[in-house]
């Protein structure tokens, strides 16, 4: 009876995880509302509201014993509180704290309400990094807590994300009460996995992450919880991917047929070792008697498309058809132009379908495709229309897959019963991030550009040095070569610029002052920024800088026919200088273009800048890239200098990730990543590998997670990802 009662208690504690926060003693409807504004709605959410740092009271210092540069806690009495506004919208609360040995000056940015909360004579603890400036010991943006009674010593105090209505001490009490509610809950991880990876139980980990007795205990707890987050995500992604094959007969493609052999002979260059390895990975996955879901990650210019072409040959030799979905019409037409002759020589027919395809041509293409007389159909979003009906789609390629939504990717794959899928991306993603985002896919990498003889150099210039970029461009133009000028905007009126300048919030200059934003054409966030406009720049360059050369303009807002015309003129050499927005970012191939000037380069992400510069240096002549920035912030310029030092997209991506907050890396556009609260992509790469390996082993042995030892995992996957949409291919 006692055993049964204990089992029921454990079940009740486990079920309490997903009850509303009002289940926690002391949480009223008012507090529940305040918690909701922090994204906390259930008991599970409270327990996942992890401390952002800890106040180590085993390291309490006085103003005399605190060392410059040390992270420590200083306690004392408030002598004075001032509210300063050194410039517009920059409130700074300055607090003077005194103890028996001296004065500590604390500066807190953007929290003016502290002026009312903190009073002279109160005892406070300040936890942060000690500095010495302007004659005083100082802390900038430390954690501050008012202490009632004696200062506690010898323990570690968690500092949870809080709000004005839910200060840190209140959050600690709520978390402690939540831990009592779930005490004794079941651990969803099988004992075998816990022993294999040497991680503590869930109950121990959740308690220790919030209230550790020592910092090593918090570290062990974090390892367990990171592993759990990742394992659940990998199980979710893999099960979603495996579900695509349920109830269908997968195609085991022929990978050594006649058209495959003819394609090998038709390719006018020798494949690199990396390309051969990637081709083997793709064909092996297609030959297997199960639905393939493969991702090919390749730096710009590494030859992803030619690898995909061998998949087209395998499909054709098996009696199937292929589709290639591209993000832009320019890229779709380029793929057709590059692959068409090679495929035709191999006996593989190819058609192109875009939004600008004439109705009569469209009707003929769709008719041939539905009859099975067309082997490969390349196109844009037009491929997703209901009347595009292949006869037997067995292979689907999605180029620059991150540019398409989950539903769009699923719509393409639904054109066949269960086609093998290949996802291409030119965004360099380190393996750890790729596994976290795309754990449901097998992966191949292309890191080296085949044309290693053409070097590419990058230079970071201030606005006042822009003339150097123009001089470099003019020299290349005189030699008969061509130039790109990239701008983030299509056009902004002077009134919009003035209004935007008035609305912009000044930075506080602290650690969080600069957050690089990836400029994406058409984003509303940039509608009022005072950036260089492509239209204005094209007019200026034509009349003042490149007066002896033809300047053209290309941007995403132009009609498809006009974009195609402009690109054709640039390829043929009728346009010497192409002023463009980021529409030329991916895939555009003009070997004679050797110079790129990027305006307002600090407004782009490093990986996006790397993709942009991949448009030059694609032929036999050296490429030169000039990154022009008007920013006065040293961190912005230092960030751009990384591109001067390295031309390796994967190294650039790692550096870019190291500068970002974790939420900026993972985002919520990728299904499932919102469940990752603790994961640090760069630091947790080994744990990511653990989770990927273990999830695959678990599902290979128990695809439905129906075995008794896996029922806890099944429930957790269902509860954590209950609001996620179906996702295939990330």
N, C-alpha and C positions, 0 to 999 in steps of 0.2 A: 504493500500500500504506500509506504514511504517513497519507494522508487517511482511508483506511478505518479504520486503527487509532485515529485521533483521533475519528472518528465513534462507534466502539464505546466509547471511553473516555467520551464525552459521554453516550451512552445509559446506560452503567453508573452514572455519577454521578447521572443523573436517576432511574433506578430505585432507587438507594440511598436516596432521600428517604423511601420507605415501608417500609424495612427496620427491624427492631427496634433499639432504642438500643444493644444489645450489638454492633452492627456498628461502633460508634465505638471506636477504640482507647482503652484505659484504662477502659472502662465494663464493670465486672464485673456478675455477677448481683445482687450486693448493692447496687451503685450503681443498677442498673436498677430494683430494687425501690423504692429511695428516690426515684428520678425518677418512677416510676409514681404515687407518692403526691402528686406535684406535677402530675399529669395529663400527664406526658411519657412517651410509650411508643415513639415512632418517631423516626427522624432528622429527619423533617419537624417533629415536635413540638418537638425541641430548637431548631431554627432559628426556630420561632415563639415560643420562650420569650424574648421581647424584654426588653431592659433596662428597668427601671422608671424609671431616671434615670442620669445620668452624673456621675462625679467628675472635674471639670475640673482637672487638675494643671498647666494653664497659668495657673491662678489660685490657687496656693498662697500662703497668707498666714501671717504670724506673729500672735501675740496683740496685738502693737502695731500692725500694719498692717491687720488685719481691721476692716471698717467695720460699725457697727451696722445691721442690716437687710439686709446683703449675703449672698448665697449664695456660699460659698467653701469652700476646704479648708484646714484647719489641721493641722499635724503636730506631735507632741511626745511626751513620755515620760509614761507613767501614774505619777502620784504616789500615788493612793489610789482604791480601789473600795469603795463602800458599797452595801448592799441595804437599802432603806427600805420600810416598809409604812404609809403615812399613814392608810389605812383598809382595811376588809375587801376582800380580793381585788384590791388595787392595789399590786403590787410595782413599785418604781422602783429601777433601778440608777443610781447617781450616780458618775461617773468624773471625777476631777480630772486634767487634762492640763497639763503645764508645758512651756514652752520657755524660751529665753534671755530673753524679754521679759515673761513673766507667766503667768497661769493661765487656762485655759478649763474651765468646769464643764459636763459633758455629762450630761443626764438621759434615760434610756431607759425607757419604760413597757412593762410586761408581758413582759419578757424576763429573768426572774430568773436563768436559766442563765448569763448574761453574767458574773455574780459569780464563777463558777468558771472561766470561760474567760479573762477579762482579769486580768493579773497586774501588780503593781507593777514598774516598770522596763521594760516593753515599749514599743516605739515604735509609735504608732498614727496613723492619719489619720482625721480627723473631717470629714465633708462635710455641710454644712447651712446653715441661716440663723442668723446671729449676732444675739444679743439681749443686753441688759444688764438683769439683775435681781438684786436683793438684794446689790448690791455687786460682782458678778462678771460677766464675759463668759460667755455661756451658749449652748448649742445644745440643742434639745429634739428627741429622736428623730432624730438625724442618722444617716448611714451611717458605721459604724465598721469599720476594717479594720486588723488587726495587720500591721506591716511588718517583714519580715526583711531585714536589710541596709540599704543606703542608700535614702532616700525617692526614688521615681521622680519625675521632673519632666518637664514639657513634653509630656505626652500626656493623652489622655482615657480614663478607665477606666470601662467599663460596669458598672452595678450591676444584676445579674439577680435576680429573685425567687429566694430561697434558703431553706434550712431548716437545722436544727441539724446534720443529717448531711451536708448538701450546702451548705457555706458559699459565699459569693460567689466567692472565688478558685477553688474547685473547679468551680463552674458555668462560670466563664470558660474554664477549660481544656477542659471538655467541649464547649462551644460552638465553641471554636477547632478542636478535632479534628473536629467535625461539618462545619465549613466545608471542611476538607481533603478529607473523604470525598466531598462533592458538588461539588468544584471542577470547573468546566467544564460544569455541567449545562445542559440546554436551557432556553431562555426560552419559557414558554407563550404569551406575548403576541406577536401578529404584529408585525413591524417597523413596519407601517403605523400601528398603534395607538400604538406607542411614540413614533414621530415626531410623530403628531398631537397627543399630549398632552405631549410633551417630557419623558418620564420615562426614567430610566436602566434598564439591563438588570437582570434578576433577580439574577444573580450579584453584580454590583456593589452592588445594594441590600442584599442579605442580609449581605454582608461589612461594609458601611458602617454598617448599623443596629446591629451588635454592636460593631464596633471602628472608630469613625470617627477620622479624623485631625484633623478640626475639626468643630465643631457644625453648620456649614452642610451638611456632607456627610451627617450624620445626618438632617437635615431633608429633604434631597432623597431619601434612601433611604426615609424614612417615606412621603413622597408617593407614590412608586412602589408600595410594598407596600400602602398603603391603597387605591390605585386597583385593584390586583390583587384584594385581598379583595372589594371591592365589585363589580367586574366579574364575578367568578366567582359571587357570590351572585345578582346580577341574571340572569345566564345560567341558573342553576339554577332560580330562581323562574319565569322566563318560560317555560322549557322544560317545567316541570311544569304550568304553566297551559295552554300550547299543547297538551299531551298529552291534555287533556280533549276536544279536538275531533278527535283522530285517528280516522279510520274512520267518522265520523258526518256526517250532512248538517245543517249549521247552519241555524237558522231566521232568515230575513230578515224581521223583524216589520213589519207594516203600521203606520205611525205617523200616518196621517191618515184613519183610518176613522170610521164614524158614532159609535161609542161614545166615541172620543177627543173628538170635537166636542161630544157631549152632556156629557161630563165637564167640559170647559172651561166650559160654561154652568152646570153644577151647583155648581161650587166657589163658596162664598158670600163670597169675598174676592178681591182682586186679587193675583196673584203678584208678589213683589218681583223686581227685576232679577236678583238672585242665584239665586232659585228658577227663573226662566225659563231662565237660563244652565245650571243644573244639569239641568233637565228636558231641554233640548236635548242635553246631553252623554249623558244616559241613553238617550234615544230614538235618537240617532244611532248609539250602540253597538248598540242592539237592531235597528236597521234594516240594519246592515251584514251581509253574507253570511258571517259568522264568529261563533264563540261569544263572547259578551260577558262580560267580567269587570271590573266597575266598582265603585269604592268611592265612597260619598258621605259625606264627613266634615262634620258640621255641629254647631256649638255648640248647647247646650241651647236648645230653643224656636225653632229656626230653620226648621222646617217640612220636615224630611227625609221624613216619612211621606206628605205630600201629593205630593211629587215622585215617590215610589215608586208612588203610585196611578195616575199616567199610564202607568207600565209595565204595570199591570194592564189598562188599557184597550187598550194596544197588543197584548197577548197575546190578549185577548178578540176584538179585531177580526181577528186572524190565525187564529182558530179554536183557540187554545191556552188553557192554564190557568196559574194562578199560585199560588204558596204563599208565605206570610210566616211565618218562624220567629222567635218572640219569646222572650226569656230568662225571663220570668215570666208567670204566668197573669193577674196584674193588668194587665200591659202588653198582653197579647194581647186581653183583653176590652176594654181602652180603645181599641186600634186598631180593633177591630170596631165599637165604639160610635161612634167618630169617622168612620170611612170608610164604614160600612155604608149609612147614608142617602144619602150622596153617590153611592156606586157604584150603589145601587138606582135612583136617579133617572137614572143614565146607562145603565141596562139591563145592569148587571154584577151577578151574584149572588155573595153572600159567605156563607161558613160559618165557624164557630169550633169548634176541636177542642182540648181540653185534657185533663189527667188527671182532671178532675172532671166531664167531660161524661157525662151519664147513658147507660147502655148502649144504650137504645132510640134516643136521639137520635144517638149515635155511629154506630150501624148505618145510620141513614138518611143521615147526612152522607157516610159512606164509600161508600154505594151511589150517591148522586148524583154524587160526585166521580169514581168509577170509570166511570160512564156518560158523563161529560162534561157533565152538566147543571148542574154547579156550577163557576163561573168562578174563584173565589178561595177558598182555604182558609187561614185564619189560625189559628195555634196555637203551642203550646209544644213541648217534646220529644216530645209525643204524635204529632206529625207524622212522627217518624222510625220509628214502628212499621212492621213488615213489611206489615201489612194495609192501610196507607194507600197506595192505588195509583191515582194520577191517570190519566185517560184519555190526556191529551196535555200534559204539563208542559213549557212553553216559557219560563217566567220564574220565577225563585226569588229571594226577598228574605230576607236574614238580618239581623235587627235586632240592634244591639249585638253584632256578630260576634265581638268579642274574648271574649265570655262563653261561646263554644262551642269545643269542641276540634276539631282537624283532622278526626277521624273523623266527628264529628257534622255538620260542614259538608259533608263529602263524602257522607254518607248522604242528606242532603236533595237534593243535586244529582243523586244517582244515581236519584232518582225519575223523571227524564226522560231522554231519550236524550242530549241535550246542551243543557240549558236555559241561557238567558242568566242571568247571576247579578249581583245588586246587593247589595253589602254596606254596611250603614249603621253608623255609629258616632258617638256623641255625645262621645267622648273627643277633645278637641282635640289634634291631632298636627301639628306643623310639617311642611312639605313634605319637608324633608330626612329626618326620621324616617320619614315615611310611605313615601318611596321606598325607604329601607333595609329596612323591614319588609314592604312590599307592592309591591315593584317589578314584580310580575306583573300588577298591576291598573292600569287607567286611573283617574284621580282627579278628583273635583269637590269644591268647598268651599262651605259656607254659613256665613258669619261673622256676619251681622247678624240680630237678632231682628226679625220683622215688627212686633211691638207695641212700637215704640220710645217710645210715650207713657208706658209704665209703667216708672219708674225702679226701681233696686234698689240699696240701700246695705248695706255690710257693716261690722261693728264687731267688733274683737278685744277680748275682755274676759278679765281674770284671774278665777280662781274667786271671789275676794272681791267682784268687781264683777257677779256673776251677777244680782243684784237689778235692775240696769238692764235686763237682757234680759227679766226677768219683768214689769217695769213697762211696757216697750214692748209685750209680748204682751198684757197686760191692757188697754192702751189700744185696741189693735186689736180685741180680743174685744168690748169695750164698743161699738165701732162696727159690730159685726155681722160681723166677719171671722174667719178661722180661723188656726190656728197648728200648725206642725210642731215636734216636739222629737226630735232624732236622737241615738241612743246607739250605741256600737260593739258592745255585747254584749246578749244576750238575758237572761242572769242568771247570777250567780256566787255561790256560798255563801261565808259568812265564812271557813270553814275553807279553801276553795280560795284565797281571797284571801290569807290569812295564809301559806299554803304558797308561793304565787307570790311574795309579797314576800320571803320568805326565800331563794328561788332566784334572784332577779334579780341580775344582775351590775352593780355600780356602774360609771359611766363614768369614764374617766381624765381627762376634761376637755380632751383634746387635739383636734387637727384632725379626727380620725375619731370623736369622741365621739358625735356625733349623726347618725343616719341615719334620716330620716323613713320610716315604714312605712305603706303603704296598708292601712288596716283593712278587711278583707273579711269580711262576715258569715259566721260558721262556721269561720273559720281557727283551727286548733289553737294557733297561736302566741299567741293572745289568751286562751286558756282559763283561765289562772291570773293574768292581770294584774288589778290592783286598779282597774278602770275602772267608770264608772257603768253600771249594768245597767238595761236598758229596763223590765223588770218592776217593779223597785224604784222607778225614777224615775216610772213611771206612777202607782203607789200614792201616792208622796210628793206629786206635783203635784196629784192629785185631792183629797187630804186637807188640804194645807197652802197651796197657791198658787192653783190655779184651782177653788176650792171651789164657785163659782157656775156652773161650766161643766162640760160633759161631756167627760171625758178618755178616749180610746180607745187601744188598744195594737195594733201591727202588727209582726210579725217573720216571718222566713223559716221558722221552725219550726212555724208554725200550719198546720192543714189548709187546703187550697185554698178550700173553701167558706167557712171562717171569714174568710180574708183578703179574699175577694170581698165578704163581708158588711160587714166593717169599712170597706173602701174605699167601698162604696156609701153607708154611713152618713155617712162624711166628706164625700163629694161632695154629698149631700143636705142637709148641715148638721146632721144629728142628732148628730154628734160635732164638738165645737169645737176640741179640742186632740188631735192625733194624735202619740202617742209611738211612735217607729218605729226600727228598725235601718235599714241601708242598702237595704232592699228597695224603698224609695220613691225610690231614687237616679235611676233612668232612666225617663223617659217619663210618669210619673204627672202628670196635668193637673187641678188643682183651682184655677180662676182666683180663687176667693174666699180662698185661703190667701195671707196677706201677710207672715207672720213665720215664720222658722225659727231655732231655737236648736240649735246643735250642741255636744254635750258632748264633752269630751276631744278637741277639734278638732285638737290637735297630733298625734294618732294617725292622721290621715287624710292622704293625698297631696293636694297642692294641686289637681290636676286633678279628683280625686274630690270635694273640697269644692266646686269650681266646679259640677260636675254636680249635687250635692245642692242648692245654692242656686238652681239653675234651676227648682226646684219652686215658688218664690214670685216674685211680680211678673209673673205670666202673664196677669193680667187688667188692669183699668183702674186699679187702685190700686197705690201704691208698695209694693215689697217691702223688708223689712228682715231682715238675716241677722246673728245674734249668734254669733260663734265663741268658745266658752268654753274656756279652757285652764288647767290647774293646773300646767303646766310652769314651772320656775324658770330654764330655760335660755334666755338671750337669743336664741340662734340660732333656737330654735323659735318664739318670739314674732315675731321679725323676719320669719321665713318666712311666718307667717300674715298679717302686715301687707301683704304683696303683694296679698292679696285685697281689702284696704281700698282700695288705690290703683287697681285695674283690675277692670273687669267683662268684659274681653275674654278669652275662654277660650283663644285661641291665644297671647296674650301671657303668660297665666298658665302655660300648658304650657311655653313657652320658659324661663320663670324656673324652673319646677319641674325641668326637665331640667338646667339649669345647676347645680343643687344636688346632683345625683345622680352617683354613680359610673357609668361607662359600662355596666358589667354590670347595674346596676339598671335602666338605660333599656331595653336590648335584651332582657335576660333570655335564657332558653333555651326558653321556651314557643313562641316564634315559630320555625318551622322555618328552619334555616340560619343564624340569627344567632350561634350558638356559634362559627362560623367567623370572626367579626369580632374580631380580636385588637387591632388598632391604631386602628380607626375611632373618631373623636370626632364624634358627630352634629352638634353645634353648630358645630364648627370646620371640618368637612370637607364642608360643604353643597355647595360647588362641585364637589368630586371625586365626590360622590354623583350629581350631575346628569350629569357626564361618563360615569360607569359606566352609568347608566340609558340614556342616549342611545346609547352605543356598543354595549351589549348588544343593544338593539332593532335597530340597523342590522346587526349581525353575523347575528342570527337571521333577519331578513328576507331577507338574501342567502343564508344557508346554515342552514336550520332544523335540520338534523341535525348541524351542525358536522363535516361529512364532507370538506370541502375540505382539501388538504394544509396550508395555512397556519393552519387551525383545529384540527388534530388535537391539538396541545398543550393548547389550551383545553378540548377535549372530555375529554381524560384528566384534567386537573386538576379539572374539575367533578365527574367521576366519583369521584376519589380523595377530595376534600375533603368531599363530601356523600354518601359511600357509606352512611353509617349513618342518613341522614335519611329520614323517612317522606314519602310523597307528600303534597303540600299544594296546596290550591286556595284562593285567596282569603286567603292569609296564614296 
